Amino acid sequence: MSDLHIDLTAPNGLTFKQPLGLFIDNEWVSSSKGAKISTINPANEEEICAVHAADSNDVDKAVEAARRAFNGEWRELDTSVRGELLYKLSDLVEQHGDVLATIDAMDNGKTFQAARNVDIVGAIALLRYYAGWADKIHGKVIDPNPDKLAYVLREPIGVCGAIIPWNFPLLNIVTKLAPALAAGNTIVVKVAEQTPLSALYFANLVKEVGIPAGVVNVLNGAGREVGSAIAAHPGIDMITFTGSTPTGRQVMKTAAGTLKRVTLETGGKSPLLVFPDADLEQAVRWGHRGIMSNQGQVCSATSRILVHADIYDTFVIRFKAEVEKISKVGDPFQSDTFQGPQVTKDQFNRVLSYVEAGKQEGAQLVCGGAAFKNVGGKGLYIAPTVFAGVTDSMAIAQEEVFGPFVVIAPFHDEAEAIERANSTIFGLGASVFTRDISRALRVSKKIQSGTIWVNSSNDDDVRVPFGGYKQSGFGREMGEEGIEPYTITKSIHVNLNSKL
């Protein structure tokens, strides 16, 4: 067997053939310089395999393939056929769901149950949703006067560059690929170097379903090299990025050199507001889910909980009990595990550094705050961490931790709650818990966030747009709005008066 594939056996006993190369023009190829990156299983800190690492030369090849495909049969393909291919791709993802979920559980550390029931289900839904959009992207006719016909075409923008984060490896690639292809674009995807494996396996399905060569290209590699080369490349027409706010700023700066269209979905420090009339049991349950799911590695996680002073002490006690009851930390392949390991050693250390910062700033550690020792003493596990008595000036209240780490603070009235909800540079999501519908609508309108959940948290839907305010980015994914960044309008004026 070449070094472009390897037979792997996962901890759950599932065996599969894992691609290791770069997927360019529907072929698996080696990196130009033969460089490789190891990918690590965070549950035991052992190497799974090594994948080929692209450089700028490989980016050039992928862009050339994508441009040929865009200028060739893909752009001319009947729109309904594009939709059929995406729908068939969703069927293949469904058929290979156990393998894809297994790969993400092993490569990322998320639980198999979460990968199977959230990531895979979400990817299938996105592919099917945008398959339906492929033949419904229309222009319009404008009839200004008898001497003129004007019409507007809505066309694909061209070659798209997608830079993918590591927290939802498969789901994030589909979130960008599905609308891009439905609109008639081609795409070059840079996967996260920490979690490349499910995207590579998915690329095989793209080829199997019959999507033409060059339409989808998947590259592994370091962000500082491959991501930067994609953002700067003159042959790429738009960039879609999901990741941290600092990296998003750099992508935007690099893309400005060629005036690319850019969409960014970046960081968050989303508040969850609990008013005194809220259903406390529901607020505790959703509050836990909103921060501790996916090891807290969710950009829109409701990681700041603001509770009315009248119920603050009771909420803290009940929230701690919920964490201790639900958040079983351990092997991602055990069916009763709620929380697996953090994705990398760097992320593990980052979370623990914020634990120390919280202590030094005078916050009250309610529970957690330490490495969790799994069987054998291996793995990048952190006990779910709750701080109370937090003020807005503390780093743990302002900065994105991206782990199983939540801060809880009291407020005294609605105006204070709104002011404190808006007190960070972020604006990705927010939750409002109250039985008063007037208050819910009033507060939702005043919070500066792209998504507001009322009496829930992070229950997204592929039909509803998602994106940020402020330094949480711009542009929208999912829903009808998710098609917009991948299209461009062209106005055509037709003179009907032969005498003019």
N, C-alpha and C positions, 0 to 999 in steps of 0.2 A: 504494500500500500504506500502511495506517495505521502508527502508531508502536507497534502492539501485536505486530507480527511483522517479521522481516527475513530476506531470503535470504542465507545465508552459504555461503562456500566455504572448507573447511578446508584446512590445509597438505597433506593427503593427497589433495586433489582432490575430496573428497566434498562435494556441495552439498545443502543442506536448508533448510527453513523453520524459523526459530528464534523461538519465542514470546518476547515481551519484557514482557508485562503481568503483572498479578496475576490468579490463577486463583481466582475466587470464584463459587460456585453454578454451576459448570460453564461459566462464561463468562470470556472475557478482557476485563479492564477496566483503565482507567488508574488510577494512584494518585490519591488524593483531591486532592492539591495539585500534581500533575504533576511531583513530584520524581523524579530518576533517579540511578542508580548505574552507573558504568562498570565493566565487568569486563575484566581484563587478561590477555593471554596471557603467562605467565611465561617462555616460551621466547624471546620477542623483546621483551617489555615494551611491546607495542603494544596499544591498545584493540581488543577484539573487537566490542563493542557496548555499549549502555547499556540497562539494564532499569529498569522503573518501581519506585520505592522507596515502600513502604507507610508509613503512620503509624498512630496509634492509631485514627483514624476507619475506616481500612481493616480493622484488626483487628476492630473492632465489626461491620462488615459480614460478615466471614468467619465470626465466631462466630454471628451471627444465622442465616446460611445453614446452618451445621453443626447448630445447635439445631433448626431446622425439619426438616432431614433426619433427625435422630435421633428426633424425636418423630413423624415421618411414616413413609413406606413402608420406609425402611431397617431400622428396628427390627422391623417386622412381617414383613419378608421371610423366607421359608423359609430356614433356615440352610444347607441344601444349595445353594440358589441363590447365597447369598453365596460359598460355596466355589467354585462354578462360575465366578463372575465373577472371582475372584482367579486361578483357573487360566487363564482366557482372557487375563487381563492378563499373566500370565507368558509366554503364547504371543506376545503383541504385543511384549513386551520382547525376546524372542528374535528376532523378525522384524526389529526395529529395533536390534539389538545393535550393528551396525557404526556406526550414527549416534550412538547413546548413548556408545559407547566413544570415538568421535572427539571428541565434545563434551567429555567429561571430560579427554581428553588435551590438548585445546586450552585449556580453561578452568582446569584444575588443574595441568597440567604432568606428570602421571604418564604413563608410556609407554602407547602404544596397546595393546601386547600385554598389559600388566598390566590395563588397564581392560577389555579384551575377555575375558581369561581368568580374571580374579579378580572384578572388580566386577560385570560383567554376568552371569557364570555364577552368582555368589553371589546376586544379586538374583532371578534366575529360580528358583533352588533355594529361597529363602526364600518367595517367593510360592506355589510349589507345596506346600511343606511346610505352611504355614499355611492354604492352601486346604483341605487335608485335615483340619485341626482345626476348621473352621467348624461342622460338624455333630456334633462330639464333645465339646462343652463342656457337661458335665452337672452337675446338682445331686445331691442324695441324699435318701433317706427315712430318718427316725429313728422307731422304734416304741417309745416309752418304756413305755407301759402300755396296757391295753384302753380307757381313757377318752380317749386322746389320739393324734392323728396329727400328727407334726411333719415338715416337709420343708424343704429348703434349696434355693433357686434361686440359680443363678450367672448374674448379669446383666451386661450391658455397663455400664461406669461412666458413659458419656455422651459429652461432647465432650472430645476430647484435644488438647492442645497439644504439638507436637513441635518442638524446636529442634535444628537439624541442623548438624554441623561441615563443614569444607571438605575434609577429607582423603580421604573416600570419598563424594563428593556423592550419587550415585545409590544406592549400596549402603546408606548410612545412612538415607535416606528410606524405603526398602523395609523395612529392619530394624524400623522403628517402625510404618509403615503396615500391613504385612501382618498382624501379630497384632492390631492395633487394630481393623481392619475385620473380621477373622475372628470376633472376639468380639462384633461388632455395634455398635461405636462409630463416631462420625464424627471427623474430624480437621482441625485447622488446622496447617499446616506452615510454619515459618519457616526458609527455606533460608539457608545461609551467604552473606553479601553478596559474598564473594570468588569463589564458584563456583556461581552460581544456575542455569546454563543447562541442565544435564541434567535437573534436577528440573522445570523448566518444560516441556521437551520431553516428559517422562514424564507430566505432567498431561494433555497431549493424548491420550495413550493411555488414561488413566483414563476420559476422556469417551467415547472411541471404543468402548471395551469395553462401555459401557452402565451403568456405576456411576452411580446417581442423583445429580442435582444436589445440591450441598451436602455430600455425604459426604466429599469430599476438597477442601480449599482450600489453595492454595499462595501464600505471600507472600514477596516479596523485601523487603529492608530492613536497616537497621543494627540490630545486636543491642541496643544501648543503648536504642533506641526501640521497635522491633517486638518483640524478644524480651522486653523488660521488660513491654510492654503485654499480651503473651500470658500471662506468668507471673502478672500481677496481675489478669487479667480475671475478674470474678465469674461469667461464663458458661462458663468452662472448668473442667472437673472434675478433670483430672489433667494433669501436665506430665511429659514424658519428654525428657531433655536428654542430649546427648553433646557434650563439649568440655573445656575446661581446668578444673582444680580451682578456681581463683579465680572463674571465671564461674559454675561450678556452685554455689559457696557463695552467690553473689548471687541466682541463680535460686531457690534454696531459701528464702532470706530473703524474697524478694518473694512467692513462692507462699504463704508462711506466713500472709499477711494474710487469705486466704480458706480456709485449711486444706486446700489442694489435696493430693491424693496426688501424690508426686514420685518419679521414678526418675532416678538420675544415673549416667552412665558418664563418669568424668572422667579425670584424668591418670594417668601411670604412670612408674615408673623400674625396670622389671622386670629381675631378676637372671637370669643364666644361669650355672649352677654346673657346672664340669668337674672330675670326680674323677679320680684318677690311673689308674684302670682303664678309663676311658672309651675308646671308639673315637675317636681324635683326629681322624681325617679327617671323621667324621660330625659331631663337635662343631664343627669349623672351618666346615664347609659350612652347618650349620644356624645357627651363630652369626652368620655373614655374612648369611644370609637373614633372620634374626630382627631385625636392626637396619637393614640397608641397603635392604630392600624399601620401595617407595613413598616413596623419598627420605628414609627414616627418619621419615616423618610418620605414625606408627602409635602409638596410645595404649598398646598392650601390647608395643611393641617391646622386645626384650631388650637394653637399652642399657647394662647393667652386666654385664660378664663377669668372674666370679670363678673362678680357676683354681688348682688345687692347686700348691703351690710346687715339687713335684718335676717338673712338666711345664710350668711357667709360661713359661720362656724359649722352649722349643720351640713352645708354642702361639702366642706373640706373633709369632714368625717366620713360622709357617705361616699365621696369620690375616692378616698383612700381605700375604703372597703371594696369598692368596685374594682379598682386596680388590682388589689391583692387576690380577689376572687377570680377575675377573668384572665389577667395577663400572665398566663403560664409561659415561661421562657424556656426554650429548649430546641431540640432537633426539629428542623423544618418539615421532616417527613413523618413525624408523629401526628396522628389525627387530632389530638387534644392540645397541640401547641398553638398558642396565640401569637407569640412573638419569637422570631428567629434572631440570628445575629445581625449586627450592623454590617454594612456591605464590605468595608475595608478597614484595615488597621488605622488609617488616617481618620476615617469617620468615627471609629471607636474612640480614638484619642480626643477628637474634637468634642464629642459629647461629654466625656469625662472632664475636659478642661472647663466646660461651662458649669459643671457641678462645683468645681473649686471656686469659680468666679461667683456663683450664687452664694456660697458660704461666706466668702470674703466680703461680699456686699451686704451681708446681714440678713439675707432671706432665710426663712425657716424650712429646712429639709423635712418634708412630711414622710417620704418613703423613697426607697431606691437610692440612687446616687453612687452605685458601685458596680464594678464588673461582676457579672454573674458567672459562676463556675459551672460549666456543663460537665457531663460525664467525661472523665478523662482529663478534665482541666483545660480543654482546648476550646477554641472558638471565640468569636468577637461579640460576646453577649454582654448586654448592660441591663441591669434591673430597671424596670419602668420607674421614672423619677418624677416626683411632684414637689414643687416648692410653693410655699404659701408666704404671706406677709411681704409680697413683692411690690415695689414701687416702680413707676414708669421710668425713672432715671437709671435703673439697673440695666446692665448689659443683657441679662437673661430675659428682660422684658422687651428689649428693642431688637436684638440680633437673632437671626435664624439659626437655630441649633441643628435642626434636621435629625432628630432622634427621638426616642421615647421619653420626652422631657417636656413638662408643662408647668406653667406658672399660674398661680391663682391670687387674685387681689380683690378687695372690696370696692364698691362704689356706693354713693348715697342717693343719687337721683338720676333721672333720665338724661339730663343735659351733661352731667359728668360722665356717664357711661358712653355717650356718643363722642364726647371730646377725647376720652382715653382710647376708645376704639380706633380713632383716627390719628393717634399720636405717634405712629411709626412712619417710616419711609415707604412701607409696603401697602398694598391694597388688593390682595388677590381674593380672599374670601372672608366671610364673617357669618356668625350664627346668632340668632336672637330667640331666646326662650321666654315666652309669655303666653297667657291665655287671652290677652286683650288684643284683638285683631287690629284695632285702630293704632295701638302702640306699635305693634309689629310692623305695620305698613309705614308708620311715621318714622320709626327708627331706621328701618331698612333703606328708606329714601335718603337719610342723612349720613349713613356710613359710606365712606369712600372705598368701595370694594367692587370688583367685577362680578362677584357672585355673593348673594345673601341667602342663607338657609334659615327658614323659620321653623323652629322646633325640630331641627335635625342638623346634621353636619356632614359635609362631603358626600352627599348622596347625589352624584352627578348623573346626567343622562345624555346619551349621544345626540339627542335632538335639541339640546339646549346649549347655547354658546357659553364658552368658558374662557376667561382671560382676566388681565389685571388692570388696576389703576396705578398711578404713581410709579414707583420703581419696581413694581411687580410685572412690568412689561406692557406691551400693546399688541393689538391684533387679537383675533378670536379663533378658537378651535371648537369643533363640533357644531352641530346645528347648521342652518342655512348660512349663517355668518362665516362658518368655517371654510366655505368655498371661496369667499371673496378674495383673500390674499393670493390665491392661485390663478386669478383671472385679471385681464386688463381690457379696458373698453377702447374701441376704435369707432370714431364717428365718420360717416360717409355722407357727403353732400352731393346730390344729383340735380343738375340744372335741367328742368323740363321745358324751358322756354328757348326755342331755337333762335330767337331774335336777340337774346341777351348774350 
